[in-house]
Amino acid sequence: MWEVAARSLCWASSRRWQRRLPWSSPAPAAPQLRSSPVRTPGTASARGLSSMAPTIRLSPAARSLFDEPLAIAVQGLGPRQQVTLRTSLRDEKGELFQACARYQAGDDGELDLARCPALPGGSFSGLEPMGLLWALQPQEPFRRLVKRDVQRPFVLQLEVFEGHGDPPGRLLAQAQHERAFLRDGVRRVPVREGRLRATLFLPPGNGPFPGVINLYGTGGGLPEYRACLLANYGFAVLALAFYGYEDLPKEMKEFHLEYFEEAVNYMLQHTQVKGPGIGLLGISKGGDLCISMASFLKGITATVLINGSVANVGAVLRYKDITIPPLGVNAKRVKFTKSGIADVVDVLNNPLEGPDRQSFIPLEKAECRFLFIVGQDDHNWKSEFFAVEGSKRLQAHGKEKPEMVCYPGAGHYIEPPFFPMCAASMHLLVGRPVVWGGEPKAHCEAQIDAWQQIQAFFCKHLVGKPSGTSNKL
């Protein structure tokens, strides 16, 4: 519930904030990055160096999907030469994100990030082939890396500097690489039917395809990046806005489930969507909305909750003559870290006690299968508690036990793979930064695994494919 879409601050480790890189370069103008005099995508050398100069080798060379691994290597270095690698990119608002790591080349002058561990002193250390991506940090505080225009890729700049100095030595090589969100042939279709404000992503081909509705949290707007990345794997995915977008309500005061019912019916009636039912995917506040949809609406076959609540949170929920009040809060339970950042994990009341029991969503009414994705270090709220209590309630009513995957060290924002971990941000309701939890490496690993778990779950229950088969439908 507490998530904020645009403003955040990420941890450098579980104990301290990452500071601005002391030798950060002047910002290249968004979205284009600094050009090199001699460069082809995926391989480049610095100005004035000979053809034998060091080069960066990338695979894929010029372009890859954001959720796919990128192999990075440097060739042409001296034996055991010490170098610093830096990655940079700008988002659509011009915010600069950077990461750096210190390395030592092998005896043959080659540096392969899949085989060579990063040395202490950079954004991360150890064998982390994708560390230069998931460790990207904002150069201004309270910024979070999100994708606002999925039709345009992020442009990633990679640079190799001589030595481990601060500031670093001379530039040895540089290259650019596009991190895209839409696979070739995926169609993006704006939806403005009735009250619906959404975007539908359709895979290549004639279909029909298994359908999924994707919901984000209290940041509002219409985030599309999770939906389009999932559509790359053969799903018809509807990214659905529910407030804070165009003519939808500007504030999160109450929601009417009839609006979400329109979205379900839209998908069920679409010629490119395979029936008889669809899937739901929600994170944070979007998670409890998905539970409410599954509990009261027809046509739902599979529901995935990412750090969601089984109680209605933050706004009154209405459906026909049913009203579910929001779970109560107690601001006196806010704690503060040594850095003065608020921790709101204990603010919500217990939905098993007293009047707050009315906020517990009757998920036993659902006729679908559930998957709970849980970050065990979530400090937004007690996601693991909610998942366990939801499982107990389902089984107490004779329903099948839901699937649950718990990730130690993962915080609240479990995003698609390789998004930098967001550990704290400005809280719209509290009016100050709050911690979201998580440890960067563990969180990154959780995002990779959760992404596969989500695809396998939808394949199993929407397509009938057993878990472990290819996710590309």
C-alpha positions as a Python dict, from the first residue, in 0.01 Angstrom:
ca = {
    (1, 'M'): (0, 0, 0),
    (2, 'W'): (270, 239, 95),
    (3, 'E'): (459, 217, -233),
    (4, 'V'): (541, 532, -424),
    (5, 'A'): (601, 510, -796),
    (6, 'A'): (860, 774, -858),
    (7, 'R'): (1069, 881, -560),
    (8, 'S'): (1305, 645, -382),
    (9, 'L'): (1644, 582, -232),
    (10, 'C'): (1828, 253, -262),
    (11, 'W'): (2061, 81, -19),
    (12, 'A'): (2423, 13, -98),
    (13, 'S'): (2421, -261, 165),
    (14, 'S'): (2194, -380, 441),
    (15, 'R'): (2362, -140, 686),
    (16, 'R'): (2442, 183, 505),
    (17, 'W'): (2322, 412, 228),
    (18, 'Q'): (2518, 416, -95),
    (19, 'R'): (2672, 754, -144),
    (20, 'R'): (2709, 934, -472),
    (21, 'L'): (3002, 802, -670),
    (22, 'P'): (3280, 1049, -582),
    (23, 'W'): (3403, 1067, -938),
    (24, 'S'): (3070, 1069, -1119),
    (25, 'S'): (3104, 1205, -1469),
    (26, 'P'): (2913, 1507, -1595),
    (27, 'A'): (2564, 1397, -1684),
    (28, 'P'): (2503, 1313, -2050),
    (29, 'A'): (2189, 1471, -2188),
    (30, 'A'): (1882, 1249, -2164),
    (31, 'P'): (1816, 1011, -2318),
    (32, 'Q'): (2128, 1009, -2537),
    (33, 'L'): (2459, 928, -2374),
    (34, 'R'): (2803, 1064, -2451),
    (35, 'S'): (2922, 955, -2791),
    (36, 'S'): (3252, 792, -2872),
    (37, 'P'): (3458, 885, -3179),
    (38, 'V'): (3500, 523, -3285),
    (39, 'R'): (3230, 292, -3162),
    (40, 'T'): (2998, 20, -3278),
    (41, 'P'): (2725, -110, -3047),
    (42, 'G'): (2865, -365, -2807),
    (43, 'T'): (3233, -297, -2878),
    (44, 'A'): (3429, 24, -2853),
    (45, 'S'): (3763, 180, -2770),
    (46, 'A'): (3857, 523, -2641),
    (47, 'R'): (3966, 827, -2839),
    (48, 'G'): (4324, 820, -2960),
    (49, 'L'): (4383, 452, -2890),
    (50, 'S'): (4506, 214, -3157),
    (51, 'S'): (4317, -78, -3301),
    (52, 'M'): (4487, -291, -3035),
    (53, 'A'): (4332, -83, -2758),
    (54, 'P'): (4102, -249, -2502),
    (55, 'T'): (3748, -317, -2621),
    (56, 'I'): (3423, -395, -2445),
    (57, 'R'): (3246, -708, -2567),
    (58, 'L'): (2875, -747, -2495),
    (59, 'S'): (2642, -1037, -2563),
    (60, 'P'): (2388, -965, -2699),
    (61, 'A'): (2598, -703, -2874),
    (62, 'A'): (2366, -407, -2927),
    (63, 'R'): (2027, -472, -2768),
    (64, 'S'): (1870, -698, -2508),
    (65, 'L'): (1548, -720, -2310),
    (66, 'F'): (1568, -559, -1967),
    (67, 'D'): (1490, -884, -1784),
    (68, 'E'): (1754, -1082, -1974),
    (69, 'P'): (2117, -1128, -1869),
    (70, 'L'): (2386, -923, -2042),
    (71, 'A'): (2731, -1076, -2073),
    (72, 'I'): (3009, -817, -2025),
    (73, 'A'): (3378, -868, -2100),
    (74, 'V'): (3680, -650, -2173),
    (75, 'Q'): (3957, -762, -2410),
    (76, 'G'): (4297, -619, -2488),
    (77, 'L'): (4403, -525, -2137),
    (78, 'G'): (4750, -584, -1999),
    (79, 'P'): (4823, -896, -1791),
    (80, 'R'): (4657, -854, -1448),
    (81, 'Q'): (4584, -489, -1529),
    (82, 'Q'): (4366, -311, -1273),
    (83, 'V'): (4064, -129, -1415),
    (84, 'T'): (3740, 30, -1300),
    (85, 'L'): (3416, -36, -1490),
    (86, 'R'): (3127, 209, -1474),
    (87, 'T'): (2771, 188, -1604),
    (88, 'S'): (2540, 488, -1650),
    (89, 'L'): (2188, 546, -1775),
    (90, 'R'): (1925, 818, -1763),
    (91, 'D'): (1554, 774, -1718),
    (92, 'E'): (1291, 971, -1906),
    (93, 'K'): (1305, 1251, -1650),
    (94, 'G'): (1679, 1295, -1699),
    (95, 'E'): (1777, 1136, -1367),
    (96, 'L'): (2123, 980, -1379),
    (97, 'F'): (2189, 632, -1236),
    (98, 'Q'): (2540, 488, -1207),
    (99, 'A'): (2730, 189, -1071),
    (100, 'C'): (3102, 111, -1063),
    (101, 'A'): (3319, -189, -983),
    (102, 'R'): (3692, -255, -956),
    (103, 'Y'): (3848, -549, -1139),
    (104, 'Q'): (4178, -707, -1227),
    (105, 'A'): (4228, -867, -1569),
    (106, 'G'): (4358, -1220, -1607),
    (107, 'D'): (4709, -1318, -1714),
    (108, 'D'): (4588, -1309, -2075),
    (109, 'G'): (4463, -949, -2044),
    (110, 'E'): (4097, -1053, -2060),
    (111, 'L'): (3827, -958, -1810),
    (112, 'D'): (3506, -1163, -1816),
    (113, 'L'): (3258, -1055, -1550),
    (114, 'A'): (3113, -1406, -1547),
    (115, 'R'): (3449, -1540, -1424),
    (116, 'C'): (3623, -1248, -1253),
    (117, 'P'): (3502, -1125, -914),
    (118, 'A'): (3475, -754, -844),
    (119, 'L'): (3724, -628, -587),
    (120, 'P'): (3622, -425, -280),
    (121, 'G'): (3579, -51, -320),
    (122, 'G'): (3299, -22, -577),
    (123, 'S'): (2921, -51, -576),
    (124, 'F'): (2951, -426, -506),
    (125, 'S'): (3214, -697, -474),
    (126, 'G'): (3240, -1066, -556),
    (127, 'L'): (3136, -1262, -862),
    (128, 'E'): (2834, -1066, -988),
    (129, 'P'): (2805, -1083, -1369),
    (130, 'M'): (2501, -849, -1361),
    (131, 'G'): (2613, -633, -1070),
    (132, 'L'): (2676, -331, -1292),
    (133, 'L'): (2304, -328, -1369),
    (134, 'W'): (2129, -421, -1045),
    (135, 'A'): (2365, -198, -844),
    (136, 'L'): (2277, 119, -1038),
    (137, 'Q'): (2219, 403, -794),
    (138, 'P'): (2055, 745, -837),
    (139, 'Q'): (2295, 1037, -830),
    (140, 'E'): (2029, 1246, -658),
    (141, 'P'): (1854, 1111, -347),
    (142, 'F'): (1499, 981, -347),
    (143, 'R'): (1489, 869, -709),
    (144, 'R'): (1377, 525, -821),
    (145, 'L'): (1451, 366, -1155),
    (146, 'V'): (1120, 297, -1331),
    (147, 'K'): (1030, 278, -1699),
    (148, 'R'): (775, 535, -1806),
    (149, 'D'): (781, 478, -2183),
    (150, 'V'): (817, 109, -2263),
    (151, 'Q'): (838, 181, -2636),
    (152, 'R'): (1183, 336, -2594),
    (153, 'P'): (1473, 137, -2446),
    (154, 'F'): (1703, 251, -2172),
    (155, 'V'): (2044, 341, -2318),
    (156, 'L'): (2317, 195, -2102),
    (157, 'Q'): (2667, 338, -2127),
    (158, 'L'): (2964, 127, -2018),
    (159, 'E'): (3311, 271, -1957),
    (160, 'V'): (3647, 120, -1865),
    (161, 'F'): (3895, 334, -1673),
    (162, 'E'): (4259, 270, -1591),
    (163, 'G'): (4336, 177, -1230),
    (164, 'H'): (4140, 192, -908),
    (165, 'G'): (4194, 557, -828),
    (166, 'D'): (3946, 811, -703),
    (167, 'P'): (3894, 979, -940),
    (168, 'P'): (3979, 704, -1189),
    (169, 'G'): (4250, 710, -1451),
    (170, 'R'): (4216, 765, -1822),
    (171, 'L'): (3930, 625, -2024),
    (172, 'L'): (4035, 302, -2200),
    (173, 'A'): (3713, 193, -2371),
    (174, 'Q'): (3342, 264, -2384),
    (175, 'A'): (3030, 118, -2541),
    (176, 'Q'): (2654, 166, -2548),
    (177, 'H'): (2380, -93, -2520),
    (178, 'E'): (2001, -73, -2540),
    (179, 'R'): (1795, -242, -2269),
    (180, 'A'): (1452, -283, -2430),
    (181, 'F'): (1112, -370, -2285),
    (182, 'L'): (918, -486, -2592),
    (183, 'R'): (1017, -796, -2784),
    (184, 'D'): (988, -756, -3162),
    (185, 'G'): (628, -810, -3269),
    (186, 'V'): (463, -742, -2931),
    (187, 'R'): (170, -506, -2980),
    (188, 'R'): (86, -220, -2743),
    (189, 'V'): (-286, -130, -2753),
    (190, 'P'): (-421, 164, -2548),
    (191, 'V'): (-762, 74, -2399),
    (192, 'R'): (-1026, 343, -2343),
    (193, 'E'): (-1349, 141, -2343),
    (194, 'G'): (-1621, 250, -2105),
    (195, 'R'): (-1452, 357, -1785),
    (196, 'L'): (-1141, 148, -1846),
    (197, 'R'): (-805, 321, -1859),
    (198, 'A'): (-549, 59, -1947),
    (199, 'T'): (-295, -72, -2196),
    (200, 'L'): (-313, -419, -2349),
    (201, 'F'): (4, -597, -2461),
    (202, 'L'): (-39, -878, -2714),
    (203, 'P'): (235, -1121, -2820),
    (204, 'P'): (310, -1177, -3191),
    (205, 'G'): (77, -1408, -3378),
    (206, 'N'): (-296, -1466, -3394),
    (207, 'G'): (-350, -1615, -3050),
    (208, 'P'): (-554, -1663, -2849),
    (209, 'F'): (-314, -1613, -2559),
    (210, 'P'): (-352, -1673, -2185),
    (211, 'G'): (-471, -1345, -2032),
    (212, 'V'): (-344, -1162, -1723),
    (213, 'I'): (-443, -832, -1558),
    (214, 'N'): (-154, -652, -1388),
    (215, 'L'): (-202, -404, -1101),
    (216, 'Y'): (55, -186, -926),
    (217, 'G'): (12, -12, -591),
    (218, 'T'): (-64, 324, -439),
    (219, 'G'): (169, 515, -669),
    (220, 'G'): (-124, 541, -910),
    (221, 'G'): (-87, 612, -1279),
    (222, 'L'): (-44, 343, -1541),
    (223, 'P'): (290, 160, -1504),
    (224, 'E'): (335, -69, -1803),
    (225, 'Y'): (680, -222, -1769),
    (226, 'R'): (589, -541, -1580),
    (227, 'A'): (296, -604, -1812),
    (228, 'C'): (493, -565, -2134),
    (229, 'L'): (785, -774, -2007),
    (230, 'L'): (541, -1053, -1922),
    (231, 'A'): (377, -1023, -2265),
    (232, 'N'): (717, -1097, -2419),
    (233, 'Y'): (670, -1455, -2298),
    (234, 'G'): (339, -1523, -2468),
    (235, 'F'): (78, -1372, -2236),
    (236, 'A'): (-188, -1114, -2324),
    (237, 'V'): (-140, -868, -2038),
    (238, 'L'): (-363, -574, -1945),
    (239, 'A'): (-187, -304, -1741),
    (240, 'L'): (-478, -148, -1553),
    (241, 'A'): (-485, 199, -1396),
    (242, 'F'): (-724, 245, -1104),
    (243, 'Y'): (-655, 595, -977),
    (244, 'G'): (-434, 896, -1038),
    (245, 'Y'): (-455, 865, -1418),
    (246, 'E'): (-644, 1073, -1676),
    (247, 'D'): (-1006, 1103, -1559),
    (248, 'L'): (-986, 837, -1288),
    (249, 'P'): (-1015, 947, -923),
    (250, 'K'): (-720, 1159, -814),
    (251, 'E'): (-704, 1024, -459),
    (252, 'M'): (-724, 679, -304),
    (253, 'K'): (-1037, 712, -91),
    (254, 'E'): (-1265, 433, -211),
    (255, 'F'): (-1271, 180, -490),
    (256, 'H'): (-1567, 18, -663),
    (257, 'L'): (-1505, -338, -772),
    (258, 'E'): (-1741, -288, -1067),
    (259, 'Y'): (-1458, -97, -1240),
    (260, 'F'): (-1227, -397, -1207),
    (261, 'E'): (-1512, -623, -1319),
    (262, 'E'): (-1521, -427, -1644),
    (263, 'A'): (-1154, -508, -1693),
    (264, 'V'): (-1211, -879, -1630),
    (265, 'N'): (-1501, -888, -1876),
    (266, 'Y'): (-1298, -697, -2133),
    (267, 'M'): (-1029, -964, -2120),
    (268, 'L'): (-1271, -1257, -2117),
    (269, 'Q'): (-1450, -1121, -2426),
    (270, 'H'): (-1134, -1032, -2619),
    (271, 'T'): (-1077, -1252, -2924),
    (272, 'Q'): (-704, -1265, -2856),
    (273, 'V'): (-746, -1388, -2497),
    (274, 'K'): (-775, -1757, -2427),
    (275, 'G'): (-1047, -1866, -2185),
    (276, 'P'): (-1217, -1988, -1987),
    (277, 'G'): (-1047, -1778, -1718),
    (278, 'I'): (-772, -1524, -1675),
    (279, 'G'): (-492, -1455, -1429),
    (280, 'L'): (-433, -1163, -1192),
    (281, 'L'): (-96, -1022, -1090),
    (282, 'G'): (-68, -755, -821),
    (283, 'I'): (203, -601, -604),
    (284, 'S'): (147, -418, -274),
    (285, 'K'): (-197, -248, -278),
    (286, 'G'): (-251, -409, -618),
    (287, 'G'): (-222, -742, -438),
    (288, 'D'): (-520, -698, -207),
    (289, 'L'): (-722, -558, -499),
    (290, 'C'): (-645, -879, -688),
    (291, 'I'): (-760, -1087, -390),
    (292, 'S'): (-1084, -888, -380),
    (293, 'M'): (-1133, -942, -754),
    (294, 'A'): (-1072, -1316, -719),
    (295, 'S'): (-1309, -1336, -421),
    (296, 'F'): (-1608, -1160, -578),
    (297, 'L'): (-1573, -1176, -956),
    (298, 'K'): (-1618, -1464, -1198),
    (299, 'G'): (-1367, -1576, -1459),
    (300, 'I'): (-1050, -1572, -1245),
    (301, 'T'): (-837, -1888, -1267),
    (302, 'A'): (-501, -1792, -1115),
    (303, 'T'): (-389, -1506, -888),
    (304, 'V'): (-35, -1400, -797),
    (305, 'L'): (29, -1165, -503),
    (306, 'I'): (369, -996, -468),
    (307, 'N'): (403, -873, -110),
    (308, 'G'): (28, -824, -92),
    (309, 'S'): (-216, -802, 197),
    (310, 'V'): (-511, -1032, 260),
    (311, 'A'): (-688, -741, 429),
    (312, 'N'): (-829, -442, 246),
    (313, 'V'): (-586, -155, 301),
    (314, 'G'): (-590, 220, 250),
    (315, 'A'): (-938, 279, 106),
    (316, 'V'): (-1297, 160, 137),
    (317, 'L'): (-1385, -118, -108),
    (318, 'R'): (-1741, -143, -240),
    (319, 'Y'): (-1911, -403, -457),
    (320, 'K'): (-2288, -396, -505),
    (321, 'D'): (-2426, -399, -148),
    (322, 'I'): (-2095, -513, 7),
    (323, 'T'): (-1860, -273, 185),
    (324, 'I'): (-1518, -373, 319),
    (325, 'P'): (-1357, -108, 540),
    (326, 'P'): (-982, -47, 531),
    (327, 'L'): (-761, -204, 793),
    (328, 'G'): (-696, 32, 1083),
    (329, 'V'): (-360, 198, 1146),
    (330, 'N'): (-179, 327, 1454),
    (331, 'A'): (79, 596, 1379),
    (332, 'K'): (228, 557, 1727),
    (333, 'R'): (382, 230, 1611),
    (334, 'V'): (610, 405, 1361),
    (335, 'K'): (976, 337, 1442),
    (336, 'F'): (1287, 516, 1317),
    (337, 'T'): (1622, 390, 1197),
    (338, 'K'): (1952, 538, 1315),
    (339, 'S'): (1944, 754, 1001),
    (340, 'G'): (1606, 897, 1097),
    (341, 'I'): (1413, 701, 832),
    (342, 'A'): (1065, 588, 933),
    (343, 'D'): (982, 216, 957),
    (344, 'V'): (607, 156, 921),
    (345, 'V'): (606, -226, 927),
    (346, 'D'): (405, -232, 1254),
    (347, 'V'): (161, 50, 1172),
    (348, 'L'): (-126, -165, 1042),
    (349, 'N'): (-361, -329, 1290),
    (350, 'N'): (-406, -703, 1311),
    (351, 'P'): (-694, -810, 1078),
    (352, 'L'): (-764, -1107, 1309),
    (353, 'E'): (-862, -891, 1604),
    (354, 'G'): (-1168, -684, 1696),
    (355, 'P'): (-1338, -458, 1441),
    (356, 'D'): (-1044, -496, 1204),
    (357, 'R'): (-1165, -845, 1120),
    (358, 'Q'): (-1415, -678, 888),
    (359, 'S'): (-1126, -574, 664),
    (360, 'F'): (-1014, -936, 604),
    (361, 'I'): (-1105, -1012, 244),
    (362, 'P'): (-1315, -1333, 214),
    (363, 'L'): (-1067, -1504, -18),
    (364, 'E'): (-1228, -1840, 63),
    (365, 'K'): (-1497, -1736, -189),
    (366, 'A'): (-1240, -1742, -470),
    (367, 'E'): (-1248, -2023, -724),
    (368, 'C'): (-887, -1979, -835),
    (369, 'R'): (-539, -2093, -738),
    (370, 'F'): (-313, -1854, -547),
    (371, 'L'): (61, -1791, -547),
    (372, 'F'): (205, -1571, -271),
    (373, 'I'): (545, -1413, -345),
    (374, 'V'): (691, -1295, -13),
    (375, 'G'): (990, -1077, 68),
    (376, 'Q'): (1076, -1178, 424),
    (377, 'D'): (1247, -844, 488),
    (378, 'D'): (949, -641, 366),
    (379, 'H'): (917, -334, 591),
    (380, 'N'): (612, -191, 417),
    (381, 'W'): (394, -436, 606),
    (382, 'K'): (401, -796, 728),
    (383, 'S'): (374, -973, 394),
    (384, 'E'): (469, -1313, 531),
    (385, 'F'): (207, -1287, 806),
    (386, 'F'): (-59, -1197, 549),
    (387, 'A'): (38, -1488, 323),
    (388, 'V'): (35, -1739, 610),
    (389, 'E'): (-302, -1618, 739),
    (390, 'G'): (-447, -1627, 389),
    (391, 'S'): (-328, -1985, 350),
    (392, 'K'): (-481, -2082, 686),
    (393, 'R'): (-815, -1931, 593),
    (394, 'L'): (-829, -2103, 255),
    (395, 'Q'): (-751, -2442, 407),
    (396, 'A'): (-995, -2388, 695),
    (397, 'H'): (-1270, -2353, 434),
    (398, 'G'): (-1168, -2668, 248),
    (399, 'K'): (-980, -2491, -28),
    (400, 'E'): (-651, -2612, -171),
    (401, 'K'): (-337, -2486, -1),
    (402, 'P'): (-192, -2193, -197),
    (403, 'E'): (160, -2191, -329),
    (404, 'M'): (398, -1970, -133),
    (405, 'V'): (756, -1869, -214),
    (406, 'C'): (945, -1678, 54),
    (407, 'Y'): (1271, -1492, -5),
    (408, 'P'): (1503, -1410, 287),
    (409, 'G'): (1667, -1072, 240),
    (410, 'A'): (1410, -949, -13),
    (411, 'G'): (1228, -623, 55),
    (412, 'H'): (895, -481, -60),
    (413, 'Y'): (955, -387, -422),
    (414, 'I'): (1006, -724, -591),
    (415, 'E'): (1026, -608, -952),
    (416, 'P'): (1120, -788, -1275),
    (417, 'P'): (1486, -899, -1289),
    (418, 'F'): (1771, -648, -1276),
    (419, 'F'): (1579, -345, -1154),
    (420, 'P'): (1789, -190, -876),
    (421, 'M'): (1648, -264, -533),
    (422, 'C'): (1439, 16, -385),
    (423, 'A'): (1487, 10, -9),
    (424, 'A'): (1340, 347, 94),
    (425, 'S'): (1136, 629, -55),
    (426, 'M'): (922, 928, 28),
    (427, 'H'): (592, 810, 173),
    (428, 'L'): (299, 1003, 27),
    (429, 'L'): (91, 964, 344),
    (430, 'V'): (364, 994, 607),
    (431, 'G'): (532, 1281, 425),
    (432, 'R'): (885, 1154, 488),
    (433, 'P'): (1109, 866, 373),
    (434, 'V'): (1024, 516, 494),
    (435, 'V'): (1228, 197, 463),
    (436, 'W'): (1106, -82, 235),
    (437, 'G'): (1362, -340, 350),
    (438, 'G'): (1584, -577, 160),
    (439, 'E'): (1952, -651, 97),
    (440, 'P'): (2065, -576, -261),
    (441, 'K'): (2216, -910, -365),
    (442, 'A'): (1948, -1125, -200),
    (443, 'H'): (1679, -898, -341),
    (444, 'C'): (1824, -926, -692),
    (445, 'E'): (1830, -1304, -668),
    (446, 'A'): (1469, -1302, -545),
    (447, 'Q'): (1356, -1094, -842),
    (448, 'I'): (1513, -1339, -1087),
    (449, 'D'): (1354, -1643, -925),
    (450, 'A'): (1015, -1480, -863),
    (451, 'W'): (991, -1384, -1230),
    (452, 'Q'): (1031, -1750, -1327),
    (453, 'Q'): (787, -1863, -1057),
    (454, 'I'): (521, -1623, -1185),
    (455, 'Q'): (554, -1738, -1545),
    (456, 'A'): (552, -2107, -1449),
    (457, 'F'): (242, -2057, -1230),
    (458, 'F'): (47, -1889, -1507),
    (459, 'C'): (163, -2148, -1761),
    (460, 'K'): (40, -2426, -1535),
    (461, 'H'): (-300, -2283, -1453),
    (462, 'L'): (-387, -2078, -1762),
    (463, 'V'): (-234, -2298, -2030),
    (464, 'G'): (-212, -2638, -1867),
    (465, 'K'): (163, -2666, -1911),
    (466, 'P'): (338, -2834, -1620),
    (467, 'S'): (590, -2634, -1423),
    (468, 'G'): (937, -2653, -1571),
    (469, 'T'): (835, -2635, -1938),
    (470, 'S'): (937, -2349, -2162),
    (471, 'N'): (786, -2017, -2059),
    (472, 'K'): (776, -1889, -2417),
    (473, 'L'): (432, -2006, -2524),
}
